[in-house]
Amino acid sequence: MPITNDISKIATCTSCQVRENKSNYWTAVLFFKHQNGSFIRVPQAPNLNTGKPNGGMTVYYVQTSSKGFRMITGNPMLRSMKPDSNAPPKVTSFRCLDSDLTDHNLGQPPGGGADPIAFPDRPCQGVIRSQTYFPQCWDGVNVDSPDHASHIVFGTGPLDSFSGLNFYRAGCPSSHPIKTPMILFETIWNTQPFKEMWPEDGSQPFVYSMGDPTGYGHHGDYMFGWEGDTLQRAMDKCTEFNGDPKYCKEFRVQNDDEVNACTVPSVVEERIEGYLDALPGCNPIQDGPSDATGIPAESCTAISTTKGLVPTAIPL
């Protein structure tokens, strides 16, 4: 989509609680791999103060963005830990929570303390929360870049002694001097139904939809789409509403039915629910530790519900 497009004017609805928020947020879907080799999608559970959405994530903002702004974080091809001088530790991470979302990580922010970068290596008591930080230092010129990442980088500075993170106090380098949104995704995966189904050998059974059984390829995409100055007004005026949009008078808040009614039709006709012989699309499992590789278009097919095999890959 061209950066000149104003998503807030193109979108016909939003699945966010706030009507004025037409932004696009994306992260990979989690699947459970059964011992017989079949896959099934892990259902999601609502986070605190989100009502009863059909999926989605909680998004935290610290500052607003500009029209046309977009970025990605994480690397879907990673299958092992590879420290990057341009990104601090735990850009993406996971946390085990109880079924009522009780947190036992001693008040640590997402990614802090014992939160692993790979999938948890044992069953969680309730759910898995995936945590996705986005860079917050902009070059001040480009709202996008060819790789959707070079125009914005993570800040620099010492790690906090308590959390081991530097997202909240980091300074920006001279190449990217403008501090822009500190955005954090929290996605709740209801792994409780699979708690007693772990393989007898104890191997980790979850896999991301792009064929990642490690969790290192955890990543997210963001496209700014707020209407007018709504977000900035809210951030200026709504400073004490505990993260619940309905207490901010700058927002028009939708109910659960309105949120869940906003859907995007499938662009590829394939089966994505129920027990699957393979992950949807063209995503064979690549467990590393080397980086994953793209799959040639000629060898890539999707499983259709009615019309046989459907090509889905973009030529490399």
NUBA-915319 format. One record per residue (C-alpha): residue number from 1; x, y, z. Coordinates in steps of 0.2 Angstrom, whole numbers, plus 5000, padded with zeros to 4 digits. Example, Ala and Ser with C-alpha at 12.3 -4.5 7.8 and 13.67 -1.06 7.14 Angstrom:
# residues 2
resi/east/north/up
1/5062/4978/5039 .
2/5068/4995/5036 .
***
This chain:
# residues 316
resi/east/north/up
1/5000/5000/5000 .
2/5007/5017/4995 .
3/5013/5028/5010 .
4/5002/5042/5003 .
5/4987/5032/5007 .
6/4978/5038/5023 .
7/4972/5021/5030 .
8/4960/5031/5042 .
9/4950/5036/5027 .
10/4951/5020/5017 .
11/4946/5008/5030 .
12/4927/5005/5031 .
13/4928/4998/5049 .
14/4940/4994/5063 .
15/4942/4978/5075 .
16/4949/4990/5088 .
17/4939/4996/5103 .
18/4942/5014/5098 .
19/4932/5019/5082 .
20/4945/5032/5077 .
21/4959/5019/5076 .
22/4960/5011/5059 .
23/4979/5006/5061 .
24/4985/4989/5055 .
25/4993/4977/5068 .
26/5000/4960/5064 .
27/5009/4946/5072 .
28/5011/4927/5068 .
29/4998/4914/5073 .
30/5002/4901/5085 .
31/4999/4882/5081 .
32/5000/4866/5091 .
33/5009/4852/5083 .
34/5001/4835/5089 .
35/5012/4820/5090 .
36/5004/4812/5074 .
37/5011/4827/5064 .
38/4994/4837/5063 .
39/4992/4855/5067 .
40/4978/4865/5075 .
41/4977/4884/5078 .
42/4979/4889/5097 .
43/4964/4900/5102 .
44/4967/4917/5109 .
45/4960/4924/5125 .
46/4956/4942/5129 .
47/4969/4953/5138 .
48/4964/4964/5153 .
49/4952/4978/5148 .
50/4949/4972/5131 .
51/4931/4965/5132 .
52/4928/4949/5122 .
53/4937/4951/5105 .
54/4938/4937/5093 .
55/4957/4937/5093 .
56/4968/4952/5092 .
57/4981/4960/5104 .
58/4983/4974/5116 .
59/4993/4988/5110 .
60/5002/5001/5121 .
61/5007/5018/5114 .
62/5019/5031/5122 .
63/5018/5044/5108 .
64/5009/5046/5092 .
65/5015/5043/5074 .
66/5013/5051/5057 .
67/5001/5047/5042 .
68/5009/5033/5031 .
69/5021/5028/5045 .
70/5024/5009/5045 .
71/5038/4997/5052 .
72/5042/4979/5057 .
73/5051/4972/5072 .
74/5059/4955/5074 .
75/5065/4943/5060 .
76/5053/4929/5054 .
77/5068/4919/5048 .
78/5078/4918/5064 .
79/5079/4901/5072 .
80/5092/4904/5086 .
81/5098/4918/5096 .
82/5108/4931/5086 .
83/5113/4947/5095 .
84/5111/4962/5084 .
85/5120/4978/5088 .
86/5105/4988/5082 .
87/5093/4979/5093 .
88/5093/4977/5112 .
89/5089/4960/5120 .
90/5071/4954/5121 .
91/5064/4964/5107 .
92/5052/4949/5107 .
93/5048/4938/5121 .
94/5036/4926/5130 .
95/5028/4925/5147 .
96/5018/4911/5156 .
97/5003/4918/5165 .
98/4989/4909/5175 .
99/4972/4906/5167 .
100/4966/4922/5175 .
101/4981/4932/5169 .
102/4990/4932/5186 .
103/5008/4936/5183 .
104/5022/4929/5194 .
105/5036/4938/5186 .
106/5039/4950/5201 .
107/5032/4965/5193 .
108/5044/4965/5178 .
109/5039/4974/5162 .
110/5036/4963/5147 .
111/5052/4955/5142 .
112/5060/4958/5159 .
113/5067/4946/5171 .
114/5065/4927/5167 .
115/5054/4930/5151 .
116/5062/4919/5137 .
117/5065/4924/5120 .
118/5061/4906/5113 .
119/5045/4897/5117 .
120/5043/4892/5135 .
121/5051/4874/5137 .
122/5037/4868/5148 .
123/5018/4869/5149 .
124/5012/4886/5156 .
125/4999/4885/5170 .
126/4986/4895/5160 .
127/4991/4905/5144 .
128/5007/4911/5135 .
129/5008/4930/5132 .
130/5019/4935/5117 .
131/5027/4952/5119 .
132/5033/4962/5104 .
133/5042/4979/5106 .
134/5044/4991/5091 .
135/5059/5002/5088 .
136/5057/5020/5094 .
137/5071/5031/5085 .
138/5066/5038/5068 .
139/5077/5046/5055 .
140/5065/5060/5054 .
141/5063/5059/5035 .
142/5056/5043/5029 .
143/5039/5035/5035 .
144/5045/5019/5027 .
145/5060/5011/5019 .
146/5063/4996/5007 .
147/5065/4984/5021 .
148/5052/4992/5032 .
149/5065/4993/5046 .
150/5080/5004/5041 .
151/5071/5021/5044 .
152/5068/5017/5062 .
153/5080/5008/5075 .
154/5080/5004/5094 .
155/5088/5016/5106 .
156/5105/5014/5114 .
157/5110/5015/5132 .
158/5114/5004/5147 .
159/5102/4991/5152 .
160/5091/4993/5167 .
161/5098/4983/5182 .
162/5080/4977/5187 .
163/5073/4972/5171 .
164/5088/4970/5159 .
165/5079/4981/5146 .
166/5083/4998/5140 .
167/5067/5002/5130 .
168/5060/5015/5142 .
169/5075/5025/5145 .
170/5086/5023/5129 .
171/5093/5038/5119 .
172/5092/5039/5100 .
173/5108/5039/5089 .
174/5112/5054/5078 .
175/5107/5044/5063 .
176/5090/5042/5070 .
177/5087/5057/5082 .
178/5068/5058/5083 .
179/5060/5049/5097 .
180/5044/5041/5090 .
181/5031/5029/5097 .
182/5036/5016/5109 .
183/5024/5003/5104 .
184/5021/4986/5112 .
185/5010/4972/5107 .
186/5004/4959/5120 .
187/4995/4944/5112 .
188/4987/4931/5124 .
189/4987/4912/5118 .
190/4976/4901/5127 .
191/4987/4885/5128 .
192/4978/4877/5142 .
193/4968/4865/5131 .
194/4985/4858/5126 .
195/4993/4857/5143 .
196/4991/4838/5144 .
197/4996/4835/5126 .
198/5014/4838/5127 .
199/5025/4825/5119 .
200/5032/4812/5131 .
201/5050/4817/5127 .
202/5046/4834/5133 .
203/5049/4843/5117 .
204/5041/4860/5114 .
205/5026/4857/5103 .
206/5021/4875/5098 .
207/5025/4882/5081 .
208/5022/4899/5073 .
209/5012/4900/5057 .
210/5028/4904/5046 .
211/5035/4887/5051 .
212/5045/4892/5067 .
213/5045/4879/5081 .
214/5058/4889/5091 .
215/5050/4906/5094 .
216/5065/4916/5089 .
217/5056/4921/5073 .
218/5043/4930/5083 .
219/5039/4947/5074 .
220/5026/4960/5071 .
221/5021/4973/5058 .
222/5013/4990/5061 .
223/5004/5003/5050 .
224/4998/5019/5057 .
225/4980/5023/5054 .
226/4973/5034/5068 .
227/4960/5047/5062 .
228/4966/5065/5063 .
229/4974/5070/5080 .
230/4963/5058/5090 .
231/4978/5048/5097 .
232/4988/5064/5102 .
233/4973/5072/5111 .
234/4970/5056/5120 .
235/4989/5055/5125 .
236/4989/5073/5131 .
237/4973/5072/5141 .
238/4969/5054/5146 .
239/4983/5051/5158 .
240/4974/5041/5171 .
241/4962/5028/5164 .
242/4971/5012/5168 .
243/4973/5007/5150 .
244/4954/5005/5148 .
245/4948/5016/5132 .
246/4931/5018/5139 .
247/4937/5030/5152 .
248/4945/5042/5140 .
249/4933/5055/5133 .
250/4943/5058/5118 .
251/4938/5041/5111 .
252/4922/5034/5104 .
253/4922/5016/5110 .
254/4914/5001/5101 .
255/4906/4986/5110 .
256/4912/4968/5107 .
257/4899/4964/5093 .
258/4905/4979/5083 .
259/4923/4975/5086 .
260/4921/4957/5080 .
261/4910/4961/5065 .
262/4925/4970/5057 .
263/4933/4956/5047 .
264/4944/4955/5031 .
265/4939/4942/5018 .
266/4952/4928/5014 .
267/4962/4932/4999 .
268/4968/4914/4997 .
269/4955/4900/4997 .
270/4962/4887/5009 .
271/4958/4878/5025 .
272/4965/4886/5040 .
273/4954/4879/5054 .
274/4953/4862/5062 .
275/4966/4848/5061 .
276/4978/4852/5046 .
277/4991/4840/5038 .
278/5002/4855/5036 .
279/5003/4874/5041 .
280/4993/4885/5030 .
281/5001/4893/5015 .
282/5019/4888/5010 .
283/5027/4887/5027 .
284/5036/4870/5030 .
285/5044/4869/5048 .
286/5062/4875/5048 .
287/5069/4872/5065 .
288/5087/4879/5063 .
289/5098/4884/5071 .
290/5102/4891/5054 .
291/5091/4905/5047 .
292/5075/4899/5038 .
293/5075/4901/5019 .
294/5061/4906/5007 .
295/5052/4893/4997 .
296/5052/4894/4978 .
297/5035/4898/4971 .
298/5034/4883/4959 .
299/5035/4871/4974 .
300/5022/4881/4985 .
301/5004/4877/4986 .
302/4990/4880/4999 .
303/4976/4867/5003 .
304/4960/4873/4996 .
305/4943/4869/5003 .
306/4934/4867/4986 .
307/4946/4869/4972 .
308/4961/4858/4975 .
309/4978/4866/4976 .
310/4981/4885/4976 .
311/4998/4893/4973 .
312/5002/4905/4987 .
313/5020/4910/4986 .
314/5027/4926/4980 .
315/5041/4922/4968 .
316/5058/4925/4976 .
***
